[in-house]
Amino acid sequence: MIKLGKAATTAVVMSALLAALYGCEKKEGPMEKAGKEVDKAAVSAGQQVEKAGDKIQDAANGNKK
């Protein structure tokens, strides 16, 4: 009987852990998705600004690409 009690307790604990893991699953909402898109746009804009700066520097030094 003691083994049956331990098995039942183990099953309850494992079920609780699985339920907790499922509840912690990351679910993105519309604001988080929009924020990620804004981040991507900011990175892209920063890269474009760097490229433009490099072209301006090259032109100022007489190096045309």
PDBQT receptor file of N, H, CA, C and O in Angstrom, charges set to zero:
ATOM      1  N   MET A   1       0.807  -1.198   0.000  1.00  0.00    +0.000 N 
ATOM      2  CA  MET A   1       0.000   0.000   0.000  1.00  0.00    +0.000 C 
ATOM      3  C   MET A   1       0.848   1.258   0.000  1.00  0.00    +0.000 C 
ATOM      4  O   MET A   1       0.460   2.277  -0.572  1.00  0.00    +0.000 OA
ATOM      5  N   ILE A   2       1.994   1.185   0.637  1.00  0.00    +0.000 N 
ATOM      6  H   ILE A   2       2.309   0.357   1.101  1.00  0.00    +0.000 HD
ATOM      7  CA  ILE A   2       2.852   2.371   0.676  1.00  0.00    +0.000 C 
ATOM      8  C   ILE A   2       3.339   2.711  -0.726  1.00  0.00    +0.000 C 
ATOM      9  O   ILE A   2       3.442   3.886  -1.081  1.00  0.00    +0.000 OA
ATOM     10  N   LYS A   3       3.642   1.683  -1.529  1.00  0.00    +0.000 N 
ATOM     11  H   LYS A   3       3.559   0.730  -1.241  1.00  0.00    +0.000 HD
ATOM     12  CA  LYS A   3       4.099   1.920  -2.896  1.00  0.00    +0.000 C 
ATOM     13  C   LYS A   3       3.004   2.584  -3.729  1.00  0.00    +0.000 C 
ATOM     14  O   LYS A   3       3.287   3.450  -4.557  1.00  0.00    +0.000 OA
ATOM     15  N   LEU A   4       1.768   2.179  -3.510  1.00  0.00    +0.000 N 
ATOM     16  H   LEU A   4       1.538   1.475  -2.837  1.00  0.00    +0.000 HD
ATOM     17  CA  LEU A   4       0.644   2.764  -4.239  1.00  0.00    +0.000 C 
ATOM     18  C   LEU A   4       0.492   4.238  -3.874  1.00  0.00    +0.000 C 
ATOM     19  O   LEU A   4       0.215   5.062  -4.745  1.00  0.00    +0.000 OA
ATOM     20  N   GLY A   5       0.669   4.578  -2.609  1.00  0.00    +0.000 N 
ATOM     21  H   GLY A   5       0.895   3.908  -1.901  1.00  0.00    +0.000 HD
ATOM     22  CA  GLY A   5       0.581   5.965  -2.156  1.00  0.00    +0.000 C 
ATOM     23  C   GLY A   5       1.684   6.824  -2.747  1.00  0.00    +0.000 C 
ATOM     24  O   GLY A   5       1.450   7.970  -3.128  1.00  0.00    +0.000 OA
ATOM     25  N   LYS A   6       2.899   6.262  -2.823  1.00  0.00    +0.000 N 
ATOM     26  H   LYS A   6       3.089   5.331  -2.513  1.00  0.00    +0.000 HD
ATOM     27  CA  LYS A   6       4.020   7.003  -3.416  1.00  0.00    +0.000 C 
ATOM     28  C   LYS A   6       3.792   7.217  -4.914  1.00  0.00    +0.000 C 
ATOM     29  O   LYS A   6       4.088   8.284  -5.451  1.00  0.00    +0.000 OA
ATOM     30  N   ALA A   7       3.263   6.191  -5.577  1.00  0.00    +0.000 N 
ATOM     31  H   ALA A   7       3.023   5.324  -5.141  1.00  0.00    +0.000 HD
ATOM     32  CA  ALA A   7       2.995   6.307  -7.014  1.00  0.00    +0.000 C 
ATOM     33  C   ALA A   7       1.927   7.356  -7.277  1.00  0.00    +0.000 C 
ATOM     34  O   ALA A   7       2.034   8.140  -8.221  1.00  0.00    +0.000 OA
ATOM     35  N   ALA A   8       0.907   7.369  -6.448  1.00  0.00    +0.000 N 
ATOM     36  H   ALA A   8       0.820   6.733  -5.682  1.00  0.00    +0.000 HD
ATOM     37  CA  ALA A   8      -0.163   8.352  -6.616  1.00  0.00    +0.000 C 
ATOM     38  C   ALA A   8       0.350   9.759  -6.345  1.00  0.00    +0.000 C 
ATOM     39  O   ALA A   8       0.009  10.699  -7.064  1.00  0.00    +0.000 OA
ATOM     40  N   THR A   9       1.164   9.902  -5.314  1.00  0.00    +0.000 N 
ATOM     41  H   THR A   9       1.441   9.139  -4.730  1.00  0.00    +0.000 HD
ATOM     42  CA  THR A   9       1.741  11.211  -4.997  1.00  0.00    +0.000 C 
ATOM     43  C   THR A   9       2.642  11.689  -6.132  1.00  0.00    +0.000 C 
ATOM     44  O   THR A   9       2.609  12.855  -6.525  1.00  0.00    +0.000 OA
ATOM     45  N   THR A  10       3.445  10.764  -6.649  1.00  0.00    +0.000 N 
ATOM     46  H   THR A  10       3.472   9.816  -6.330  1.00  0.00    +0.000 HD
ATOM     47  CA  THR A  10       4.336  11.112  -7.762  1.00  0.00    +0.000 C 
ATOM     48  C   THR A  10       3.523  11.539  -8.986  1.00  0.00    +0.000 C 
ATOM     49  O   THR A  10       3.880  12.504  -9.663  1.00  0.00    +0.000 OA
ATOM     50  N   ALA A  11       2.450  10.834  -9.266  1.00  0.00    +0.000 N 
ATOM     51  H   ALA A  11       2.161  10.050  -8.717  1.00  0.00    +0.000 HD
ATOM     52  CA  ALA A  11       1.608  11.173 -10.410  1.00  0.00    +0.000 C 
ATOM     53  C   ALA A  11       0.978  12.555 -10.235  1.00  0.00    +0.000 C 
ATOM     54  O   ALA A  11       0.898  13.324 -11.193  1.00  0.00    +0.000 OA
ATOM     55  N   VAL A  12       0.538  12.872  -9.036  1.00  0.00    +0.000 N 
ATOM     56  H   VAL A  12       0.603  12.248  -8.258  1.00  0.00    +0.000 HD
ATOM     57  CA  VAL A  12      -0.077  14.184  -8.780  1.00  0.00    +0.000 C 
ATOM     58  C   VAL A  12       0.964  15.293  -8.930  1.00  0.00    +0.000 C 
ATOM     59  O   VAL A  12       0.687  16.334  -9.525  1.00  0.00    +0.000 OA
ATOM     60  N   VAL A  13       2.159  15.065  -8.390  1.00  0.00    +0.000 N 
ATOM     61  H   VAL A  13       2.385  14.219  -7.907  1.00  0.00    +0.000 HD
ATOM     62  CA  VAL A  13       3.215  16.071  -8.485  1.00  0.00    +0.000 C 
ATOM     63  C   VAL A  13       3.618  16.286  -9.941  1.00  0.00    +0.000 C 
ATOM     64  O   VAL A  13       3.784  17.428 -10.372  1.00  0.00    +0.000 OA
ATOM     65  N   MET A  14       3.776  15.215 -10.699  1.00  0.00    +0.000 N 
ATOM     66  H   MET A  14       3.641  14.287 -10.349  1.00  0.00    +0.000 HD
ATOM     67  CA  MET A  14       4.148  15.333 -12.115  1.00  0.00    +0.000 C 
ATOM     68  C   MET A  14       3.053  16.060 -12.906  1.00  0.00    +0.000 C 
ATOM     69  O   MET A  14       3.352  16.877 -13.777  1.00  0.00    +0.000 OA
ATOM     70  N   SER A  15       1.812  15.765 -12.605  1.00  0.00    +0.000 N 
ATOM     71  H   SER A  15       1.569  15.102 -11.897  1.00  0.00    +0.000 HD
ATOM     72  CA  SER A  15       0.709  16.450 -13.284  1.00  0.00    +0.000 C 
ATOM     73  C   SER A  15       0.726  17.940 -12.972  1.00  0.00    +0.000 C 
ATOM     74  O   SER A  15       0.491  18.766 -13.853  1.00  0.00    +0.000 OA
ATOM     75  N   ALA A  16       1.001  18.276 -11.731  1.00  0.00    +0.000 N 
ATOM     76  H   ALA A  16       1.192  17.604 -11.015  1.00  0.00    +0.000 HD
ATOM     77  CA  ALA A  16       1.070  19.691 -11.349  1.00  0.00    +0.000 C 
ATOM     78  C   ALA A  16       2.212  20.391 -12.063  1.00  0.00    +0.000 C 
ATOM     79  O   ALA A  16       2.060  21.520 -12.529  1.00  0.00    +0.000 OA
ATOM     80  N   LEU A  17       3.360  19.723 -12.151  1.00  0.00    +0.000 N 
ATOM     81  H   LEU A  17       3.484  18.805 -11.773  1.00  0.00    +0.000 HD
ATOM     82  CA  LEU A  17       4.504  20.321 -12.855  1.00  0.00    +0.000 C 
ATOM     83  C   LEU A  17       4.212  20.526 -14.340  1.00  0.00    +0.000 C 
ATOM     84  O   LEU A  17       4.556  21.564 -14.905  1.00  0.00    +0.000 OA
ATOM     85  N   LEU A  18       3.587  19.552 -14.962  1.00  0.00    +0.000 N 
ATOM     86  H   LEU A  18       3.308  18.708 -14.503  1.00  0.00    +0.000 HD
ATOM     87  CA  LEU A  18       3.242  19.681 -16.379  1.00  0.00    +0.000 C 
ATOM     88  C   LEU A  18       2.244  20.815 -16.592  1.00  0.00    +0.000 C 
ATOM     89  O   LEU A  18       2.357  21.576 -17.553  1.00  0.00    +0.000 OA
ATOM     90  N   ALA A  19       1.278  20.924 -15.703  1.00  0.00    +0.000 N 
ATOM     91  H   ALA A  19       1.186  20.305 -14.922  1.00  0.00    +0.000 HD
ATOM     92  CA  ALA A  19       0.296  22.002 -15.812  1.00  0.00    +0.000 C 
ATOM     93  C   ALA A  19       0.980  23.360 -15.644  1.00  0.00    +0.000 C 
ATOM     94  O   ALA A  19       0.643  24.319 -16.338  1.00  0.00    +0.000 OA
ATOM     95  N   ALA A  20       1.933  23.437 -14.726  1.00  0.00    +0.000 N 
ATOM     96  H   ALA A  20       2.207  22.658 -14.162  1.00  0.00    +0.000 HD
ATOM     97  CA  ALA A  20       2.655  24.695 -14.510  1.00  0.00    +0.000 C 
ATOM     98  C   ALA A  20       3.488  25.053 -15.737  1.00  0.00    +0.000 C 
ATOM     99  O   ALA A  20       3.528  26.215 -16.142  1.00  0.00    +0.000 OA
ATOM    100  N   LEU A  21       4.145  24.071 -16.324  1.00  0.00    +0.000 N 
ATOM    101  H   LEU A  21       4.112  23.127 -15.995  1.00  0.00    +0.000 HD
ATOM    102  CA  LEU A  21       4.943  24.333 -17.528  1.00  0.00    +0.000 C 
ATOM    103  C   LEU A  21       4.059  24.804 -18.684  1.00  0.00    +0.000 C 
ATOM    104  O   LEU A  21       4.433  25.716 -19.421  1.00  0.00    +0.000 OA
ATOM    105  N   TYR A  22       2.911  24.197 -18.839  1.00  0.00    +0.000 N 
ATOM    106  H   TYR A  22       2.606  23.456 -18.241  1.00  0.00    +0.000 HD
ATOM    107  CA  TYR A  22       1.992  24.604 -19.894  1.00  0.00    +0.000 C 
ATOM    108  C   TYR A  22       1.509  26.034 -19.653  1.00  0.00    +0.000 C 
ATOM    109  O   TYR A  22       1.368  26.812 -20.596  1.00  0.00    +0.000 OA
ATOM    110  N   GLY A  23       1.260  26.372 -18.408  1.00  0.00    +0.000 N 
ATOM    111  H   GLY A  23       1.374  25.740 -17.642  1.00  0.00    +0.000 HD
ATOM    112  CA  GLY A  23       0.793  27.716 -18.066  1.00  0.00    +0.000 C 
ATOM    113  C   GLY A  23       1.854  28.774 -18.289  1.00  0.00    +0.000 C 
ATOM    114  O   GLY A  23       1.526  29.941 -18.504  1.00  0.00    +0.000 OA
ATOM    115  N   CYS A  24       3.118  28.388 -18.241  1.00  0.00    +0.000 N 
ATOM    116  H   CYS A  24       3.384  27.440 -18.067  1.00  0.00    +0.000 HD
ATOM    117  CA  CYS A  24       4.214  29.341 -18.423  1.00  0.00    +0.000 C 
ATOM    118  C   CYS A  24       4.631  29.472 -19.888  1.00  0.00    +0.000 C 
ATOM    119  O   CYS A  24       5.568  30.203 -20.207  1.00  0.00    +0.000 OA
ATOM    120  N   GLU A  25       3.945  28.775 -20.762  1.00  0.00    +0.000 N 
ATOM    121  H   GLU A  25       3.183  28.181 -20.502  1.00  0.00    +0.000 HD
ATOM    122  CA  GLU A  25       4.291  28.833 -22.177  1.00  0.00    +0.000 C 
ATOM    123  C   GLU A  25       4.210  30.276 -22.669  1.00  0.00    +0.000 C 
ATOM    124  O   GLU A  25       3.253  30.993 -22.373  1.00  0.00    +0.000 OA
ATOM    125  N   LYS A  26       5.213  30.685 -23.412  1.00  0.00    +0.000 N 
ATOM    126  H   LYS A  26       5.990  30.103 -23.653  1.00  0.00    +0.000 HD
ATOM    127  CA  LYS A  26       5.276  32.061 -23.891  1.00  0.00    +0.000 C 
ATOM    128  C   LYS A  26       4.255  32.254 -25.011  1.00  0.00    +0.000 C 
ATOM    129  O   LYS A  26       4.296  31.582 -26.041  1.00  0.00    +0.000 OA
ATOM    130  N   LYS A  27       3.355  33.178 -24.781  1.00  0.00    +0.000 N 
ATOM    131  H   LYS A  27       3.322  33.724 -23.944  1.00  0.00    +0.000 HD
ATOM    132  CA  LYS A  27       2.344  33.504 -25.785  1.00  0.00    +0.000 C 
ATOM    133  C   LYS A  27       2.503  34.989 -26.113  1.00  0.00    +0.000 C 
ATOM    134  O   LYS A  27       2.357  35.848 -25.244  1.00  0.00    +0.000 OA
ATOM    135  N   GLU A  28       2.798  35.268 -27.356  1.00  0.00    +0.000 N 
ATOM    136  H   GLU A  28       2.917  34.570 -28.062  1.00  0.00    +0.000 HD
ATOM    137  CA  GLU A  28       2.975  36.662 -27.765  1.00  0.00    +0.000 C 
ATOM    138  C   GLU A  28       1.628  37.296 -28.075  1.00  0.00    +0.000 C 
ATOM    139  O   GLU A  28       0.791  36.718 -28.767  1.00  0.00    +0.000 OA
ATOM    140  N   GLY A  29       1.447  38.465 -27.561  1.00  0.00    +0.000 N 
ATOM    141  H   GLY A  29       2.127  38.935 -26.999  1.00  0.00    +0.000 HD
ATOM    142  CA  GLY A  29       0.258  39.230 -27.871  1.00  0.00    +0.000 C 
ATOM    143  C   GLY A  29       0.549  40.178 -29.029  1.00  0.00    +0.000 C 
ATOM    144  O   GLY A  29       1.683  40.234 -29.507  1.00  0.00    +0.000 OA
ATOM    145  N   PRO A  30      -0.428  40.903 -29.476  1.00  0.00    +0.000 N 
ATOM    146  CA  PRO A  30      -0.238  41.809 -30.612  1.00  0.00    +0.000 C 
ATOM    147  C   PRO A  30       0.761  42.932 -30.310  1.00  0.00    +0.000 C 
ATOM    148  O   PRO A  30       1.476  43.376 -31.208  1.00  0.00    +0.000 OA
ATOM    149  N   MET A  31       0.817  43.393 -29.061  1.00  0.00    +0.000 N 
ATOM    150  H   MET A  31       0.235  43.033 -28.331  1.00  0.00    +0.000 HD
ATOM    151  CA  MET A  31       1.751  44.474 -28.730  1.00  0.00    +0.000 C 
ATOM    152  C   MET A  31       3.193  43.977 -28.755  1.00  0.00    +0.000 C 
ATOM    153  O   MET A  31       4.093  44.701 -29.182  1.00  0.00    +0.000 OA
ATOM    154  N   GLU A  32       3.416  42.747 -28.299  1.00  0.00    +0.000 N 
ATOM    155  H   GLU A  32       2.686  42.159 -27.952  1.00  0.00    +0.000 HD
ATOM    156  CA  GLU A  32       4.772  42.204 -28.327  1.00  0.00    +0.000 C 
ATOM    157  C   GLU A  32       5.232  41.984 -29.770  1.00  0.00    +0.000 C 
ATOM    158  O   GLU A  32       6.386  42.252 -30.106  1.00  0.00    +0.000 OA
ATOM    159  N   LYS A  33       4.334  41.502 -30.610  1.00  0.00    +0.000 N 
ATOM    160  H   LYS A  33       3.397  41.285 -30.337  1.00  0.00    +0.000 HD
ATOM    161  CA  LYS A  33       4.670  41.325 -32.028  1.00  0.00    +0.000 C 
ATOM    162  C   LYS A  33       4.986  42.671 -32.670  1.00  0.00    +0.000 C 
ATOM    163  O   LYS A  33       5.948  42.785 -33.431  1.00  0.00    +0.000 OA
ATOM    164  N   ALA A  34       4.185  43.688 -32.370  1.00  0.00    +0.000 N 
ATOM    165  H   ALA A  34       3.404  43.596 -31.752  1.00  0.00    +0.000 HD
ATOM    166  CA  ALA A  34       4.423  45.021 -32.924  1.00  0.00    +0.000 C 
ATOM    167  C   ALA A  34       5.756  45.568 -32.425  1.00  0.00    +0.000 C 
ATOM    168  O   ALA A  34       6.489  46.198 -33.188  1.00  0.00    +0.000 OA
ATOM    169  N   GLY A  35       6.074  45.339 -31.170  1.00  0.00    +0.000 N 
ATOM    170  H   GLY A  35       5.479  44.828 -30.550  1.00  0.00    +0.000 HD
ATOM    171  CA  GLY A  35       7.351  45.798 -30.618  1.00  0.00    +0.000 C 
ATOM    172  C   GLY A  35       8.529  45.155 -31.313  1.00  0.00    +0.000 C 
ATOM    173  O   GLY A  35       9.535  45.815 -31.570  1.00  0.00    +0.000 OA
ATOM    174  N   LYS A  36       8.416  43.872 -31.620  1.00  0.00    +0.000 N 
ATOM    175  H   LYS A  36       7.598  43.336 -31.411  1.00  0.00    +0.000 HD
ATOM    176  CA  LYS A  36       9.493  43.189 -32.346  1.00  0.00    +0.000 C 
ATOM    177  C   LYS A  36       9.662  43.766 -33.742  1.00  0.00    +0.000 C 
ATOM    178  O   LYS A  36      10.787  43.907 -34.222  1.00  0.00    +0.000 OA
ATOM    179  N   GLU A  37       8.564  44.098 -34.396  1.00  0.00    +0.000 N 
ATOM    180  H   GLU A  37       7.650  43.983 -34.007  1.00  0.00    +0.000 HD
ATOM    181  CA  GLU A  37       8.643  44.697 -35.723  1.00  0.00    +0.000 C 
ATOM    182  C   GLU A  37       9.302  46.070 -35.656  1.00  0.00    +0.000 C 
ATOM    183  O   GLU A  37      10.084  46.429 -36.537  1.00  0.00    +0.000 OA
ATOM    184  N   VAL A  38       8.993  46.831 -34.622  1.00  0.00    +0.000 N 
ATOM    185  H   VAL A  38       8.359  46.539 -33.906  1.00  0.00    +0.000 HD
ATOM    186  CA  VAL A  38       9.625  48.148 -34.439  1.00  0.00    +0.000 C 
ATOM    187  C   VAL A  38      11.127  47.974 -34.220  1.00  0.00    +0.000 C 
ATOM    188  O   VAL A  38      11.926  48.733 -34.767  1.00  0.00    +0.000 OA
ATOM    189  N   ASP A  39      11.510  46.980 -33.425  1.00  0.00    +0.000 N 
ATOM    190  H   ASP A  39      10.860  46.363 -32.981  1.00  0.00    +0.000 HD
ATOM    191  CA  ASP A  39      12.926  46.711 -33.193  1.00  0.00    +0.000 C 
ATOM    192  C   ASP A  39      13.644  46.372 -34.494  1.00  0.00    +0.000 C 
ATOM    193  O   ASP A  39      14.741  46.866 -34.753  1.00  0.00    +0.000 OA
ATOM    194  N   LYS A  40      13.018  45.526 -35.311  1.00  0.00    +0.000 N 
ATOM    195  H   LYS A  40      12.127  45.124 -35.101  1.00  0.00    +0.000 HD
ATOM    196  CA  LYS A  40      13.613  45.161 -36.600  1.00  0.00    +0.000 C 
ATOM    197  C   LYS A  40      13.775  46.387 -37.486  1.00  0.00    +0.000 C 
ATOM    198  O   LYS A  40      14.803  46.554 -38.142  1.00  0.00    +0.000 OA
ATOM    199  N   ALA A  41      12.761  47.245 -37.504  1.00  0.00    +0.000 N 
ATOM    200  H   ALA A  41      11.926  47.110 -36.971  1.00  0.00    +0.000 HD
ATOM    201  CA  ALA A  41      12.822  48.452 -38.328  1.00  0.00    +0.000 C 
ATOM    202  C   ALA A  41      13.933  49.381 -37.838  1.00  0.00    +0.000 C 
ATOM    203  O   ALA A  41      14.627  49.996 -38.647  1.00  0.00    +0.000 OA
ATOM    204  N   ALA A  42      14.104  49.487 -36.525  1.00  0.00    +0.000 N 
ATOM    205  H   ALA A  42      13.540  48.988 -35.868  1.00  0.00    +0.000 HD
ATOM    206  CA  ALA A  42      15.145  50.347 -35.976  1.00  0.00    +0.000 C 
ATOM    207  C   ALA A  42      16.530  49.829 -36.345  1.00  0.00    +0.000 C 
ATOM    208  O   ALA A  42      17.419  50.614 -36.675  1.00  0.00    +0.000 OA
ATOM    209  N   VAL A  43      16.717  48.519 -36.291  1.00  0.00    +0.000 N 
ATOM    210  H   VAL A  43      15.995  47.881 -36.022  1.00  0.00    +0.000 HD
ATOM    211  CA  VAL A  43      18.009  47.932 -36.668  1.00  0.00    +0.000 C 
ATOM    212  C   VAL A  43      18.279  48.183 -38.143  1.00  0.00    +0.000 C 
ATOM    213  O   VAL A  43      19.390  48.556 -38.521  1.00  0.00    +0.000 OA
ATOM    214  N   SER A  44      17.276  47.981 -38.964  1.00  0.00    +0.000 N 
ATOM    215  H   SER A  44      16.374  47.678 -38.657  1.00  0.00    +0.000 HD
ATOM    216  CA  SER A  44      17.431  48.196 -40.403  1.00  0.00    +0.000 C 
ATOM    217  C   SER A  44      17.752  49.658 -40.705  1.00  0.00    +0.000 C 
ATOM    218  O   SER A  44      18.619  49.949 -41.529  1.00  0.00    +0.000 OA
ATOM    219  N   ALA A  45      17.063  50.561 -40.045  1.00  0.00    +0.000 N 
ATOM    220  H   ALA A  45      16.359  50.324 -39.376  1.00  0.00    +0.000 HD
ATOM    221  CA  ALA A  45      17.318  51.985 -40.260  1.00  0.00    +0.000 C 
ATOM    222  C   ALA A  45      18.740  52.343 -39.819  1.00  0.00    +0.000 C 
ATOM    223  O   ALA A  45      19.421  53.122 -40.486  1.00  0.00    +0.000 OA
ATOM    224  N   GLY A  46      19.182  51.779 -38.708  1.00  0.00    +0.000 N 
ATOM    225  H   GLY A  46      18.629  51.146 -38.166  1.00  0.00    +0.000 HD
ATOM    226  CA  GLY A  46      20.543  52.033 -38.234  1.00  0.00    +0.000 C 
ATOM    227  C   GLY A  46      21.583  51.555 -39.224  1.00  0.00    +0.000 C 
ATOM    228  O   GLY A  46      22.595  52.223 -39.434  1.00  0.00    +0.000 OA
ATOM    229  N   GLN A  47      21.344  50.404 -39.836  1.00  0.00    +0.000 N 
ATOM    230  H   GLN A  47      20.521  49.862 -39.666  1.00  0.00    +0.000 HD
ATOM    231  CA  GLN A  47      22.267  49.884 -40.841  1.00  0.00    +0.000 C 
ATOM    232  C   GLN A  47      22.306  50.794 -42.069  1.00  0.00    +0.000 C 
ATOM    233  O   GLN A  47      23.374  51.035 -42.631  1.00  0.00    +0.000 OA
ATOM    234  N   GLN A  48      21.151  51.297 -42.482  1.00  0.00    +0.000 N 
ATOM    235  H   GLN A  48      20.283  51.102 -42.025  1.00  0.00    +0.000 HD
ATOM    236  CA  GLN A  48      21.093  52.188 -43.632  1.00  0.00    +0.000 C 
ATOM    237  C   GLN A  48      21.825  53.501 -43.346  1.00  0.00    +0.000 C 
ATOM    238  O   GLN A  48      22.505  54.043 -44.218  1.00  0.00    +0.000 OA
ATOM    239  N   VAL A  49      21.682  54.005 -42.125  1.00  0.00    +0.000 N 
ATOM    240  H   VAL A  49      21.130  53.565 -41.417  1.00  0.00    +0.000 HD
ATOM    241  CA  VAL A  49      22.373  55.239 -41.743  1.00  0.00    +0.000 C 
ATOM    242  C   VAL A  49      23.882  55.006 -41.761  1.00  0.00    +0.000 C 
ATOM    243  O   VAL A  49      24.632  55.873 -42.209  1.00  0.00    +0.000 OA
ATOM    244  N   GLU A  50      24.336  53.850 -41.282  1.00  0.00    +0.000 N 
ATOM    245  H   GLU A  50      23.726  53.146 -40.918  1.00  0.00    +0.000 HD
ATOM    246  CA  GLU A  50      25.766  53.538 -41.306  1.00  0.00    +0.000 C 
ATOM    247  C   GLU A  50      26.281  53.479 -42.738  1.00  0.00    +0.000 C 
ATOM    248  O   GLU A  50      27.352  54.007 -43.037  1.00  0.00    +0.000 OA
ATOM    249  N   LYS A  51      25.526  52.841 -43.619  1.00  0.00    +0.000 N 
ATOM    250  H   LYS A  51      24.656  52.411 -43.376  1.00  0.00    +0.000 HD
ATOM    251  CA  LYS A  51      25.936  52.757 -45.028  1.00  0.00    +0.000 C 
ATOM    252  C   LYS A  51      26.037  54.154 -45.643  1.00  0.00    +0.000 C 
ATOM    253  O   LYS A  51      26.994  54.461 -46.354  1.00  0.00    +0.000 OA
ATOM    254  N   ALA A  52      25.049  54.989 -45.364  1.00  0.00    +0.000 N 
ATOM    255  H   ALA A  52      24.271  54.740 -44.787  1.00  0.00    +0.000 HD
ATOM    256  CA  ALA A  52      25.064  56.352 -45.899  1.00  0.00    +0.000 C 
ATOM    257  C   ALA A  52      26.266  57.116 -45.357  1.00  0.00    +0.000 C 
ATOM    258  O   ALA A  52      26.920  57.849 -46.099  1.00  0.00    +0.000 OA
ATOM    259  N   GLY A  53      26.560  56.950 -44.073  1.00  0.00    +0.000 N 
ATOM    260  H   GLY A  53      26.028  56.355 -43.471  1.00  0.00    +0.000 HD
ATOM    261  CA  GLY A  53      27.714  57.614 -43.478  1.00  0.00    +0.000 C 
ATOM    262  C   GLY A  53      29.005  57.157 -44.116  1.00  0.00    +0.000 C 
ATOM    263  O   GLY A  53      29.901  57.967 -44.355  1.00  0.00    +0.000 OA
ATOM    264  N   ASP A  54      29.113  55.862 -44.396  1.00  0.00    +0.000 N 
ATOM    265  H   ASP A  54      28.385  55.205 -44.201  1.00  0.00    +0.000 HD
ATOM    266  CA  ASP A  54      30.314  55.346 -45.051  1.00  0.00    +0.000 C 
ATOM    267  C   ASP A  54      30.460  55.932 -46.453  1.00  0.00    +0.000 C 
ATOM    268  O   ASP A  54      31.566  56.279 -46.867  1.00  0.00    +0.000 OA
ATOM    269  N   LYS A  55      29.358  56.045 -47.181  1.00  0.00    +0.000 N 
ATOM    270  H   LYS A  55      28.460  55.763 -46.845  1.00  0.00    +0.000 HD
ATOM    271  CA  LYS A  55      29.413  56.607 -48.533  1.00  0.00    +0.000 C 
ATOM    272  C   LYS A  55      29.822  58.073 -48.496  1.00  0.00    +0.000 C 
ATOM    273  O   LYS A  55      30.590  58.531 -49.342  1.00  0.00    +0.000 OA
ATOM    274  N   ILE A  56      29.310  58.806 -47.515  1.00  0.00    +0.000 N 
ATOM    275  H   ILE A  56      28.686  58.435 -46.827  1.00  0.00    +0.000 HD
ATOM    276  CA  ILE A  56      29.673  60.215 -47.384  1.00  0.00    +0.000 C 
ATOM    277  C   ILE A  56      31.153  60.341 -47.066  1.00  0.00    +0.000 C 
ATOM    278  O   ILE A  56      31.842  61.199 -47.618  1.00  0.00    +0.000 OA
ATOM    279  N   GLN A  57      31.641  59.487 -46.175  1.00  0.00    +0.000 N 
ATOM    280  H   GLN A  57      31.081  58.790 -45.727  1.00  0.00    +0.000 HD
ATOM    281  CA  GLN A  57      33.064  59.524 -45.822  1.00  0.00    +0.000 C 
ATOM    282  C   GLN A  57      33.926  59.178 -47.020  1.00  0.00    +0.000 C 
ATOM    283  O   GLN A  57      34.945  59.825 -47.259  1.00  0.00    +0.000 OA
ATOM    284  N   ASP A  58      33.528  58.164 -47.775  1.00  0.00    +0.000 N 
ATOM    285  H   ASP A  58      32.700  57.638 -47.581  1.00  0.00    +0.000 HD
ATOM    286  CA  ASP A  58      34.287  57.771 -48.956  1.00  0.00    +0.000 C 
ATOM    287  C   ASP A  58      34.308  58.911 -49.974  1.00  0.00    +0.000 C 
ATOM    288  O   ASP A  58      35.346  59.201 -50.568  1.00  0.00    +0.000 OA
ATOM    289  N   ALA A  59      33.162  59.552 -50.169  1.00  0.00    +0.000 N 
ATOM    290  H   ALA A  59      32.318  59.316 -49.686  1.00  0.00    +0.000 HD
ATOM    291  CA  ALA A  59      33.092  60.656 -51.134  1.00  0.00    +0.000 C 
ATOM    292  C   ALA A  59      33.961  61.826 -50.663  1.00  0.00    +0.000 C 
ATOM    293  O   ALA A  59      34.602  62.492 -51.476  1.00  0.00    +0.000 OA
ATOM    294  N   ALA A  60      33.980  62.071 -49.375  1.00  0.00    +0.000 N 
ATOM    295  H   ALA A  60      33.459  61.530 -48.715  1.00  0.00    +0.000 HD
ATOM    296  CA  ALA A  60      34.805  63.164 -48.850  1.00  0.00    +0.000 C 
ATOM    297  C   ALA A  60      36.295  62.873 -49.021  1.00  0.00    +0.000 C 
ATOM    298  O   ALA A  60      37.102  63.789 -49.177  1.00  0.00    +0.000 OA
ATOM    299  N   ASN A  61      36.646  61.593 -48.988  1.00  0.00    +0.000 N 
ATOM    300  H   ASN A  61      35.990  60.849 -48.861  1.00  0.00    +0.000 HD
ATOM    301  CA  ASN A  61      38.050  61.188 -49.152  1.00  0.00    +0.000 C 
ATOM    302  C   ASN A  61      38.418  60.992 -50.620  1.00  0.00    +0.000 C 
ATOM    303  O   ASN A  61      39.579  60.726 -50.932  1.00  0.00    +0.000 OA
ATOM    304  N   GLY A  62      37.457  61.117 -51.514  1.00  0.00    +0.000 N 
ATOM    305  H   GLY A  62      36.514  61.333 -51.260  1.00  0.00    +0.000 HD
ATOM    306  CA  GLY A  62      37.711  60.969 -52.935  1.00  0.00    +0.000 C 
ATOM    307  C   GLY A  62      37.584  59.542 -53.414  1.00  0.00    +0.000 C 
ATOM    308  O   GLY A  62      37.906  59.254 -54.567  1.00  0.00    +0.000 OA
ATOM    309  N   ASN A  63      37.135  58.659 -52.586  1.00  0.00    +0.000 N 
ATOM    310  H   ASN A  63      36.873  58.892 -51.649  1.00  0.00    +0.000 HD
ATOM    311  CA  ASN A  63      36.941  57.254 -52.978  1.00  0.00    +0.000 C 
ATOM    312  C   ASN A  63      35.478  57.057 -53.360  1.00  0.00    +0.000 C 
ATOM    313  O   ASN A  63      34.593  57.105 -52.507  1.00  0.00    +0.000 OA
ATOM    314  N   LYS A  64      35.236  56.839 -54.635  1.00  0.00    +0.000 N 
ATOM    315  H   LYS A  64      35.956  56.800 -55.328  1.00  0.00    +0.000 HD
ATOM    316  CA  LYS A  64      33.856  56.611 -55.081  1.00  0.00    +0.000 C 
ATOM    317  C   LYS A  64      33.643  55.123 -55.311  1.00  0.00    +0.000 C 
ATOM    318  O   LYS A  64      34.476  54.446 -55.914  1.00  0.00    +0.000 OA
ATOM    319  N   LYS A  65      32.546  54.641 -54.836  1.00  0.00    +0.000 N 
ATOM    320  H   LYS A  65      31.869  55.190 -54.347  1.00  0.00    +0.000 HD
ATOM    321  CA  LYS A  65      32.216  53.211 -55.025  1.00  0.00    +0.000 C 
ATOM    322  C   LYS A  65      31.032  53.080 -55.917  1.00  0.00    +0.000 C 
ATOM    323  O   LYS A  65      30.593  51.966 -56.201  1.00  0.00    +0.000 OA
TER     324      LYS A  65
